[in-house]
Amino acid sequence: MAQKTVTLAAVAGAHGVTGDVRLKLFAESVDSLKRYKSFNDGALTLKSLRPHKGGAIARFAEITDRNAAEALRSTLLT
């Protein structure tokens, strides 16, 4: 039986210059995302997550600057 993937959020864009990204949440809350340590089959490892204006700000270990964060725009987090 195939494992079903669930989309929890989408990257809305970069936030600042250090690689943080703004997230549009599809999950119930920021707290419901915090229980996951990685996304997209381990491609993104969550370092920090905080609420922000109807969504959240996240930092991933693999994203270290604004250009990398901008490249993630529209990426779905599963």
A tleap script that builds the chain and sets N, CA, C and O, in Angstrom:
source leaprc.protein.ff14SB
mol = sequence {
  NMET ALA GLN LYS THR VAL THR LEU ALA ALA
  VAL ALA GLY ALA HIE GLY VAL THR GLY ASP
  VAL ARG LEU LYS LEU PHE ALA GLU SER VAL
  ASP SER LEU LYS ARG TYR LYS SER PHE ASN
  ASP GLY ALA LEU THR LEU LYS SER LEU ARG
  PRO HIE LYS GLY GLY ALA ILE ALA ARG PHE
  ALA GLU ILE THR ASP ARG ASN ALA ALA GLU
  ALA LEU ARG SER THR LEU LEU CTHR
}
set mol.1.N position { 0.841 -1.180 0.000 }
set mol.1.CA position { 0.000 0.000 0.000 }
set mol.1.C position { 0.886 1.243 0.000 }
set mol.1.O position { 1.812 1.336 0.805 }
set mol.2.N position { 0.619 2.192 -0.884 }
set mol.2.CA position { 1.417 3.413 -0.988 }
set mol.2.C position { 1.167 4.313 0.218 }
set mol.2.O position { 0.044 4.440 0.706 }
set mol.3.N position { 2.245 4.930 0.678 }
set mol.3.CA position { 2.115 5.852 1.795 }
set mol.3.C position { 1.586 7.179 1.267 }
set mol.3.O position { 2.075 7.692 0.261 }
set mol.4.N position { 0.596 7.727 1.940 }
set mol.4.CA position { -0.006 8.986 1.515 }
set mol.4.C position { 0.810 10.151 2.062 }
set mol.4.O position { 1.104 10.196 3.257 }
set mol.5.N position { 1.178 11.093 1.194 }
set mol.5.CA position { 1.870 12.284 1.668 }
set mol.5.C position { 0.849 13.375 1.942 }
set mol.5.O position { -0.161 13.493 1.248 }
set mol.6.N position { 1.129 14.166 2.960 }
set mol.6.CA position { 0.237 15.245 3.353 }
set mol.6.C position { 0.993 16.551 3.222 }
set mol.6.O position { 2.101 16.692 3.741 }
set mol.7.N position { 0.393 17.509 2.527 }
set mol.7.CA position { 1.003 18.828 2.379 }
set mol.7.C position { 0.646 19.662 3.604 }
set mol.7.O position { -0.530 19.893 3.886 }
set mol.8.N position { 1.671 20.115 4.332 }
set mol.8.CA position { 1.470 20.835 5.584 }
set mol.8.C position { 1.618 22.341 5.441 }
set mol.8.O position { 1.033 23.104 6.210 }
set mol.9.N position { 2.409 22.773 4.448 }
set mol.9.CA position { 2.653 24.207 4.264 }
set mol.9.C position { 3.286 24.420 2.893 }
set mol.9.O position { 3.692 23.475 2.216 }
set mol.10.N position { 3.357 25.698 2.507 }
set mol.10.CA position { 4.050 26.080 1.277 }
set mol.10.C position { 4.958 27.253 1.597 }
set mol.10.O position { 4.617 28.099 2.424 }
set mol.11.N position { 6.107 27.308 0.950 }
set mol.11.CA position { 7.040 28.414 1.147 }
set mol.11.C position { 6.510 29.622 0.376 }
set mol.11.O position { 6.321 29.558 -0.838 }
set mol.12.N position { 6.273 30.722 1.093 }
set mol.12.CA position { 5.738 31.942 0.479 }
set mol.12.C position { 6.856 32.858 -0.007 }
set mol.12.O position { 6.624 33.709 -0.865 }
set mol.13.N position { 8.066 32.697 0.530 }
set mol.13.CA position { 9.187 33.537 0.113 }
set mol.13.C position { 10.226 33.633 1.210 }
set mol.13.O position { 10.097 33.029 2.275 }
set mol.14.N position { 11.260 34.408 0.923 }
set mol.14.CA position { 12.343 34.601 1.885 }
set mol.14.C position { 11.931 35.594 2.968 }
set mol.14.O position { 11.054 36.431 2.754 }
set mol.15.N position { 12.568 35.493 4.122 }
set mol.15.CA position { 12.348 36.426 5.232 }
set mol.15.C position { 13.719 36.802 5.770 }
set mol.15.O position { 14.376 35.981 6.410 }
set mol.16.N position { 14.159 38.020 5.523 }
set mol.16.CA position { 15.477 38.445 5.973 }
set mol.16.C position { 16.576 37.933 5.054 }
set mol.16.O position { 16.313 37.488 3.938 }
set mol.17.N position { 17.818 38.003 5.541 }
set mol.17.CA position { 18.968 37.652 4.692 }
set mol.17.C position { 19.687 36.379 5.117 }
set mol.17.O position { 20.662 35.981 4.481 }
set mol.18.N position { 19.219 35.736 6.184 }
set mol.18.CA position { 19.951 34.581 6.716 }
set mol.18.C position { 19.387 33.236 6.296 }
set mol.18.O position { 19.839 32.197 6.777 }
set mol.19.N position { 18.391 33.243 5.392 }
set mol.19.CA position { 17.856 31.983 4.906 }
set mol.19.C position { 16.523 31.570 5.491 }
set mol.19.O position { 16.011 30.498 5.167 }
set mol.20.N position { 15.943 32.412 6.358 }
set mol.20.CA position { 14.609 32.104 6.876 }
set mol.20.C position { 13.597 32.204 5.746 }
set mol.20.O position { 13.788 32.960 4.793 }
set mol.21.N position { 12.514 31.434 5.859 }
set mol.21.CA position { 11.451 31.492 4.862 }
set mol.21.C position { 10.100 31.721 5.535 }
set mol.21.O position { 9.871 31.292 6.665 }
set mol.22.N position { 9.212 32.406 4.818 }
set mol.22.CA position { 7.833 32.587 5.261 }
set mol.22.C position { 7.032 31.389 4.772 }
set mol.22.O position { 7.180 30.950 3.632 }
set mol.23.N position { 6.187 30.873 5.644 }
set mol.23.CA position { 5.358 29.720 5.291 }
set mol.23.C position { 3.883 30.079 5.311 }
set mol.23.O position { 3.414 30.784 6.205 }
set mol.24.N position { 3.159 29.586 4.318 }
set mol.24.CA position { 1.696 29.597 4.336 }
set mol.24.C position { 1.306 28.230 4.884 }
set mol.24.O position { 1.637 27.198 4.300 }
set mol.25.N position { 0.604 28.234 6.005 }
set mol.25.CA position { 0.274 26.975 6.675 }
set mol.25.C position { -1.011 26.363 6.142 }
set mol.25.O position { -2.010 27.055 5.948 }
set mol.26.N position { -0.972 25.062 5.909 }
set mol.26.CA position { -2.173 24.283 5.613 }
set mol.26.C position { -2.519 23.417 6.824 }
set mol.26.O position { -3.632 22.903 6.940 }
set mol.27.N position { -1.548 23.266 7.718 }
set mol.27.CA position { -1.774 22.533 8.967 }
set mol.27.C position { -2.604 23.422 9.898 }
set mol.27.O position { -2.803 24.606 9.628 }
set mol.28.N position { -3.079 22.838 10.987 }
set mol.28.CA position { -3.940 23.579 11.911 }
set mol.28.C position { -3.234 24.741 12.589 }
set mol.28.O position { -3.838 25.789 12.818 }
set mol.29.N position { -1.960 24.560 12.910 }
set mol.29.CA position { -1.244 25.602 13.642 }
set mol.29.C position { 0.264 25.393 13.500 }
set mol.29.O position { 0.722 24.372 12.987 }
set mol.30.N position { 1.017 26.380 13.963 }
set mol.30.CA position { 2.473 26.253 13.994 }
set mol.30.C position { 2.874 25.058 14.845 }
set mol.30.O position { 3.804 24.329 14.499 }
set mol.31.N position { 2.173 24.857 15.960 }
set mol.31.CA position { 2.494 23.739 16.848 }
set mol.31.C position { 2.343 22.390 16.153 }
set mol.31.O position { 3.092 21.456 16.442 }
set mol.32.N position { 1.384 22.283 15.240 }
set mol.32.CA position { 1.212 21.006 14.541 }
set mol.32.C position { 2.372 20.736 13.583 }
set mol.32.O position { 2.643 19.578 13.263 }
set mol.33.N position { 3.061 21.781 13.118 }
set mol.33.CA position { 4.251 21.594 12.273 }
set mol.33.C position { 5.482 21.245 13.097 }
set mol.33.O position { 6.363 20.524 12.628 }
set mol.34.N position { 5.546 21.757 14.329 }
set mol.34.CA position { 6.737 21.583 15.159 }
set mol.34.C position { 7.046 20.129 15.471 }
set mol.34.O position { 8.189 19.808 15.796 }
set mol.35.N position { 6.073 19.247 15.382 }
set mol.35.CA position { 6.334 17.844 15.709 }
set mol.35.C position { 7.120 17.132 14.608 }
set mol.35.O position { 7.586 16.010 14.805 }
set mol.36.N position { 7.269 17.777 13.452 }
set mol.36.CA position { 8.045 17.191 12.352 }
set mol.36.C position { 9.454 17.778 12.356 }
set mol.36.O position { 9.626 18.985 12.527 }
set mol.37.N position { 10.450 16.935 12.168 }
set mol.37.CA position { 11.847 17.382 12.164 }
set mol.37.C position { 12.380 17.577 10.746 }
set mol.37.O position { 13.337 18.322 10.533 }
set mol.38.N position { 11.755 16.904 9.779 }
set mol.38.CA position { 12.197 17.066 8.397 }
set mol.38.C position { 10.993 17.000 7.457 }
set mol.38.O position { 9.928 16.494 7.812 }
set mol.39.N position { 11.193 17.520 6.263 }
set mol.39.CA position { 10.131 17.597 5.267 }
set mol.39.C position { 10.656 17.123 3.921 }
set mol.39.O position { 11.864 17.044 3.702 }
set mol.40.N position { 9.728 16.808 3.021 }
set mol.40.CA position { 10.059 16.425 1.646 }
set mol.40.C position { 11.057 15.276 1.608 }
set mol.40.O position { 12.121 15.369 0.995 }
set mol.41.N position { 10.687 14.196 2.276 }
set mol.41.CA position { 11.515 12.976 2.330 }
set mol.41.C position { 12.924 13.232 2.838 }
set mol.41.O position { 13.880 12.626 2.353 }
set mol.42.N position { 13.059 14.122 3.809 }
set mol.42.CA position { 14.349 14.384 4.439 }
set mol.42.C position { 15.188 15.442 3.753 }
set mol.42.O position { 16.310 15.703 4.186 }
set mol.43.N position { 14.679 16.063 2.694 }
set mol.43.CA position { 15.454 17.079 1.961 }
set mol.43.C position { 15.625 18.369 2.765 }
set mol.43.O position { 16.603 19.093 2.578 }
set mol.44.N position { 14.678 18.657 3.655 }
set mol.44.CA position { 14.731 19.872 4.471 }
set mol.44.C position { 14.613 19.505 5.940 }
set mol.44.O position { 13.655 18.852 6.352 }
set mol.45.N position { 15.595 19.933 6.727 }
set mol.45.CA position { 15.634 19.649 8.160 }
set mol.45.C position { 15.280 20.921 8.921 }
set mol.45.O position { 15.980 21.927 8.804 }
set mol.46.N position { 14.202 20.887 9.698 }
set mol.46.CA position { 13.728 22.057 10.432 }
set mol.46.C position { 14.656 22.389 11.594 }
set mol.46.O position { 14.932 21.540 12.441 }
set mol.47.N position { 15.140 23.645 11.627 }
set mol.47.CA position { 15.966 24.119 12.742 }
set mol.47.C position { 15.151 24.961 13.713 }
set mol.47.O position { 15.316 24.854 14.929 }
set mol.48.N position { 14.263 25.807 13.165 }
set mol.48.CA position { 13.418 26.635 14.031 }
set mol.48.C position { 12.133 26.992 13.309 }
set mol.48.O position { 12.056 26.973 12.080 }
set mol.49.N position { 11.120 27.321 14.112 }
set mol.49.CA position { 9.803 27.646 13.574 }
set mol.49.C position { 9.117 28.565 14.563 }
set mol.49.O position { 9.098 28.289 15.763 }
set mol.50.N position { 8.551 29.665 14.064 }
set mol.50.CA position { 7.828 30.578 14.942 }
set mol.50.C position { 6.628 31.173 14.194 }
set mol.50.O position { 6.665 31.312 12.971 }
set mol.51.N position { 5.571 31.523 14.925 }
set mol.51.CA position { 4.391 32.120 14.288 }
set mol.51.C position { 4.732 33.481 13.691 }
set mol.51.O position { 5.607 34.188 14.193 }
set mol.52.N position { 4.028 33.844 12.608 }
set mol.52.CA position { 4.245 35.152 11.982 }
set mol.52.C position { 3.059 35.498 11.093 }
set mol.52.O position { 2.826 34.813 10.097 }
set mol.53.N position { 2.309 36.530 11.420 }
set mol.53.CA position { 1.249 37.102 10.587 }
set mol.53.C position { 0.411 36.081 9.816 }
set mol.53.O position { 0.413 36.087 8.585 }
set mol.54.N position { -0.282 35.235 10.503 }
set mol.54.CA position { -1.163 34.276 9.855 }
set mol.54.C position { -0.453 33.089 9.229 }
set mol.54.O position { -1.082 32.280 8.547 }
set mol.55.N position { 0.833 32.978 9.450 }
set mol.55.CA position { 1.613 31.865 8.925 }
set mol.55.C position { 2.742 31.555 9.883 }
set mol.55.O position { 2.537 31.496 11.096 }
set mol.56.N position { 3.937 31.358 9.344 }
set mol.56.CA position { 5.080 31.053 10.196 }
set mol.56.C position { 6.368 31.451 9.486 }
set mol.56.O position { 6.399 31.645 8.271 }
set mol.57.N position { 7.427 31.566 10.282 }
set mol.57.CA position { 8.779 31.758 9.775 }
set mol.57.C position { 9.559 30.506 10.159 }
set mol.57.O position { 9.559 30.090 11.317 }
set mol.58.N position { 10.219 29.917 9.174 }
set mol.58.CA position { 10.986 28.690 9.424 }
set mol.58.C position { 12.429 28.867 8.980 }
set mol.58.O position { 12.738 29.642 8.074 }
set mol.59.N position { 13.290 28.130 9.643 }
set mol.59.CA position { 14.688 28.041 9.215 }
set mol.59.C position { 14.998 26.565 9.027 }
set mol.59.O position { 14.711 25.735 9.890 }
set mol.60.N position { 15.591 26.258 7.876 }
set mol.60.CA position { 15.992 24.891 7.560 }
set mol.60.C position { 17.508 24.807 7.535 }
set mol.60.O position { 18.170 25.745 7.089 }
set mol.61.N position { 18.065 23.707 8.003 }
set mol.61.CA position { 19.518 23.525 8.081 }
set mol.61.C position { 20.183 23.683 6.718 }
set mol.61.O position { 21.308 24.174 6.628 }
set mol.62.N position { 19.498 23.273 5.666 }
set mol.62.CA position { 20.097 23.265 4.323 }
set mol.62.C position { 20.059 24.631 3.635 }
set mol.62.O position { 20.707 24.813 2.605 }
set mol.63.N position { 19.320 25.584 4.178 }
set mol.63.CA position { 19.144 26.894 3.547 }
set mol.63.C position { 19.907 27.931 4.374 }
set mol.63.O position { 19.557 28.189 5.526 }
set mol.64.N position { 20.944 28.520 3.786 }
set mol.64.CA position { 21.828 29.386 4.569 }
set mol.64.C position { 21.857 30.840 4.131 }
set mol.64.O position { 22.516 31.656 4.775 }
set mol.65.N position { 21.156 31.191 3.045 }
set mol.65.CA position { 21.132 32.597 2.639 }
set mol.65.C position { 19.824 32.933 1.922 }
set mol.65.O position { 19.014 32.055 1.624 }
set mol.66.N position { 19.644 34.213 1.658 }
set mol.66.CA position { 18.394 34.681 1.055 }
set mol.66.C position { 18.167 34.080 -0.337 }
set mol.66.O position { 17.035 33.737 -0.678 }
set mol.67.N position { 19.220 33.947 -1.141 }
set mol.67.CA position { 19.061 33.387 -2.489 }
set mol.67.C position { 18.525 31.958 -2.442 }
set mol.67.O position { 17.647 31.592 -3.222 }
set mol.68.N position { 19.055 31.164 -1.532 }
set mol.68.CA position { 18.570 29.784 -1.381 }
set mol.68.C position { 17.123 29.781 -0.892 }
set mol.68.O position { 16.319 28.951 -1.316 }
set mol.69.N position { 16.799 30.718 0.007 }
set mol.69.CA position { 15.431 30.812 0.522 }
set mol.69.C position { 14.466 31.205 -0.599 }
set mol.69.O position { 13.381 30.635 -0.711 }
set mol.70.N position { 14.856 32.173 -1.425 }
set mol.70.CA position { 14.014 32.592 -2.548 }
set mol.70.C position { 13.802 31.450 -3.549 }
set mol.70.O position { 12.737 31.332 -4.154 }
set mol.71.N position { 14.820 30.620 -3.712 }
set mol.71.CA position { 14.709 29.486 -4.635 }
set mol.71.C position { 13.654 28.472 -4.183 }
set mol.71.O position { 13.153 27.686 -4.988 }
set mol.72.N position { 13.326 28.497 -2.903 }
set mol.72.CA position { 12.312 27.574 -2.366 }
set mol.72.C position { 10.889 28.089 -2.540 }
set mol.72.O position { 9.938 27.363 -2.255 }
set mol.73.N position { 10.724 29.318 -2.999 }
set mol.73.CA position { 9.380 29.896 -3.147 }
set mol.73.C position { 8.461 28.925 -3.882 }
set mol.73.O position { 8.845 28.350 -4.901 }
set mol.74.N position { 7.254 28.744 -3.365 }
set mol.74.CA position { 6.213 27.853 -3.913 }
set mol.74.C position { 6.467 26.366 -3.652 }
set mol.74.O position { 5.689 25.524 -4.099 }
set mol.75.N position { 7.546 26.034 -2.936 }
set mol.75.CA position { 7.802 24.643 -2.577 }
set mol.75.C position { 6.768 24.181 -1.558 }
set mol.75.O position { 6.526 24.861 -0.560 }
set mol.76.N position { 6.165 23.034 -1.808 }
set mol.76.CA position { 5.229 22.450 -0.857 }
set mol.76.C position { 5.999 21.615 0.157 }
set mol.76.O position { 6.901 20.863 -0.212 }
set mol.77.N position { 5.647 21.742 1.429 }
set mol.77.CA position { 6.282 20.951 2.481 }
set mol.77.C position { 5.394 19.773 2.822 }
set mol.77.O position { 4.253 19.941 3.251 }
set mol.78.N position { 5.933 18.570 2.625 }
set mol.78.CA position { 5.174 17.349 2.874 }
set mol.78.C position { 5.843 16.527 3.950 }
set mol.78.O position { 5.352 15.455 4.303 }
savepdb mol mol.pdb
quit
